[in-house]
Amino acid sequence: MKKCFYGAAGADSGKFFQISIQQTAFMPEAARDAGKNPKSIFDSTKNILAEGRIDLNGLGDEAFIGSIALHILKGDYYITIRVGNPDGKENRKELEEAGRKALENLQKLMV
């Protein structure tokens, strides 16, 4: 897993931005040998977060919001994005916009 964390611009703000990405190539050999891959981890997380989960259409192969994060599966990539407290409509919009941008940038790298 690769992860980037960006703290709030101001000390009085609770906002932050964190993005992580998992792909099979990043995973330890033991995990791969045990059958773990980004899709299996995504599916497991999706099942664990079933209660209160918000399934989304139009982001990657599958996407949902659950447990303060946006979870996206796109091919062999599992992307997780957090923007602080995603309970409000504004934060959900920010998560979805960040997800679209992450997928756009991923697509540029894959070409």
Sequence and secondary structure as in RCSB ss.txt:
>XXXX:A:sequence
MKKCFYGAAGADSGKFFQISIQQTAFMPEAARDAGKNPKSIFDSTKNILAEGRIDLNGLGDEAFIGSIALHILKG
DYYITIRVGNPDGKENRKELEEAGRKALENLQKLMV
>XXXX:A:secstr
 EEEEE  SSTT    EEEEEEEGGGS HHHHHTT  HHHHHHHHHHHT TT EEESSSSSEEEEETTEEEEEET
TEEEEEE S TTSHHHHHHHHHHHHHHHHHHHHHH 
